[in-house]
Amino acid sequence: MPLSSDLHALRDPAAPRRLGALVLAAVVLWPLFQGAGFSLGALFDPGNLQVIGRFLATFLPPETGRDFLGYLGRATLETLAIATAGMALAFVLAVPLAYLVTGAARERRALKPVTRGLLTILRGVPELVWALVFVRVFGLGPAAGVLALGLTYGGMLAKVYAEILESADPAPARALAQAGARRPLAMLYGLLPQAARELTSYTVYRWECAIRASVVMGFVGAGGLGQLMDQAMKMLNGGEASTILLTFMLLVWGADLLSRGLRRALDTPPAARASAWGWRSALTCAALALGVAASFAMLEMDLPSLFTGAAGRSMLEFVISFFPPDTSAEWLRKVAVGVWETLAISVVGTLLAAVLGLLLALPRWRAPWSLVLNVLRSVPELVWATITALAVGLGPFAGALALALHTAGVLGRLYAEALQNQPAAPTQALRLSGSGRAMAFLYATLPGAAPQLLAYTLYRWEMNIRMAAILGFVGAGGLGQLLYFELSLFHYAQASTVIIAMLALSVAVDWASAALRRRMG
């Protein structure tokens, strides 16, 4: 009897609830794993392993010929120029949209829902889709990439800018408005000084993201390193591909270091700075203006000419050809299958990434695996998809694996920071009571970090649903494969339906993720 009482006391009271949650998760996730074509047999098939091994063997030695390095240098500068010009266009678009959508713009309240809807469309359609559409209008080249970045990132910047401004103390702006200042001046002098550092920090971060995006857009013909990489991969020229990949990784790491340095400088108190903020601000603005001007000059872009004259008429005719969307029952069934595959790719890829990222973020493994995390997140998802398609064949499973590999690098880094920031006292208490390292981690460190880890995973899922929708451009199934085929066949009414489905799926996932985060909070 005493032994029975002791066993009852040791029983975990939350065990039934956890078991129920595990069963529910299995019931929900099993169809998604089926939809993603998950198959360990395909992953470890000897024939597939031989194919991928032979392909990866061609990556060595990297190509170092003078002519190729010249093309590579030009493509690298073009990638930087596309990212910078695209961000400049996004900023010009984001500022008035943020003004209209922020709560401080009271006199335009009627425009607020309309503006929010426009922002949802701009940021909900992946930049690669915009790039593919613009390539069909303006032809191959960087113009499509710049415009695609401008639209998608314009929507993202405007949304975040409005949120930052609305989180600032409204009292100074109200005081200026009551003193007779017009609304723009009240925002400029009442809200902007409070939010300037955060606004600038986020803009710098987005420029870093734009460099990665500009590489990815090259896969649909929008110029830069991505276009060069796509050509090398299609020709199965591993030596050129490895050199391009190394260059891209160095470019991403350099942009990451520069971005972090600029954000740290923004966080430095004014009194600790060596020079006056006014001089530094003026020099920074001058450097930015010079960089933007140089980017547009290098790309030889004349934005007004793209939307006027014959080019403008061609653009209008192209847009009109997308309406009305195809709503036939047969086509809607195909789109529904694409939606399910895309959702499955995003969920399975994110879950696999969470498991792999957590393993790579474990404290005792962190040092030797930090380089692996950097490599995983630096290689674009479309490159991973090309490689995984060789490993497991074309289809959604290749897309899920590609998402898992890239996202594991992103989540592993975030997980490592979250685990490192946990208080050491609970872990030390368990270790002193005789628990092993693993038990102390499972019952002290991990529970404390769990809410933050889950929040990171949900945020990443929101981003992965957009990427899952375009991995089909390289044969990884889902809505992207449908869209790529229909645009290639000039079936614009069908393509319009697919784009609408992409947008609806993205909005639905954003809503579901936000609801889950609110429930956690």
Stockholm file with secondary structure:
# STOCKHOLM 1.0

chainA/1-521         MPLSSDLHALRDPAAPRRLGALVLAAVVLWPLFQGAGFSLGALFDPGNLQVIGRFLATFLPPETGRDFLGYLGRATLETLAIATAGMALAFVLAVPLAYLVTGAARERRALKPVTRGLLTILRGVPELVWALVFVRVFGLGPAAGVLALGLTYGGMLAKVYAEILESADPAPARALAQAGARRPLAMLYGLLPQAARELTSYTVYRWECAIRASVVMGFVGAGGLGQLMDQAMKMLNGGEASTILLTFMLLVWGADLLSRGLRRALDTPPAARASAWGWRSALTCAALALGVAASFAMLEMDLPSLFTGAAGRSMLEFVISFFPPDTSAEWLRKVAVGVWETLAISVVGTLLAAVLGLLLALPRWRAPWSLVLNVLRSVPELVWATITALAVGLGPFAGALALALHTAGVLGRLYAEALQNQPAAPTQALRLSGSGRAMAFLYATLPGAAPQLLAYTLYRWEMNIRMAAILGFVGAGGLGQLLYFELSLFHYAQASTVIIAMLALSVAVDWASAALRRRMG
#=GR chainA/1-521 SS CHHHHHHHHHSCTTHHHHHHHHHHHHHHHHHHHHHTTCCHHHHTCHHHHHHHHHHHHTTCSCCCCHHHHHHHHHHHHHHHHHHHHHHHHHHHHHHHHHHHHSTTCGGGTTHHHHHHHHHHHHHHSCHHHHHHHHHHHHCSSHHHHHHHHHHHHHHHHHHHHHHHHHHSCCHHHHHHHHTTCCHHHHHHHHTHHHHHHHHHHHHHHHHHHHHHHHHHHGGGTCCHHHHHHHHHHHTTCHHHHHHHHHHHHHHHHHHHHHHHHHHHHHHSCGGGSSSCHHHHHHHHHHHHHHHHHHHHHHHTCCHHHHTSHHHHHHHHHHHHTTCSCCCCHHHHHHHHHHHHHHHHHHHHHHHHHHHHHHHHHCGGGHHHHHHHHHHHHHSCHHHHHHHHHHHHCSSHHHHHHHHHHHHHHHHHHHHHHHHHTSCSHHHHHHHHTTCCHHHHIIIIIHHHHHHHHHHHHHHHHHHHHHHHTTGGGGTCCHHHHHHHHHHHTTCHHHHHHHHHHHHHHHHHHHHHHHHHHHHHC
#=GC SS_cons         CHHHHHHHHHSCTTHHHHHHHHHHHHHHHHHHHHHTTCCHHHHTCHHHHHHHHHHHHTTCSCCCCHHHHHHHHHHHHHHHHHHHHHHHHHHHHHHHHHHHHSTTCGGGTTHHHHHHHHHHHHHHSCHHHHHHHHHHHHCSSHHHHHHHHHHHHHHHHHHHHHHHHHHSCCHHHHHHHHTTCCHHHHHHHHTHHHHHHHHHHHHHHHHHHHHHHHHHHGGGTCCHHHHHHHHHHHTTCHHHHHHHHHHHHHHHHHHHHHHHHHHHHHHSCGGGSSSCHHHHHHHHHHHHHHHHHHHHHHHTCCHHHHTSHHHHHHHHHHHHTTCSCCCCHHHHHHHHHHHHHHHHHHHHHHHHHHHHHHHHHCGGGHHHHHHHHHHHHHSCHHHHHHHHHHHHCSSHHHHHHHHHHHHHHHHHHHHHHHHHTSCSHHHHHHHHTTCCHHHHIIIIIHHHHHHHHHHHHHHHHHHHHHHHTTGGGGTCCHHHHHHHHHHHTTCHHHHHHHHHHHHHHHHHHHHHHHHHHHHHC
//
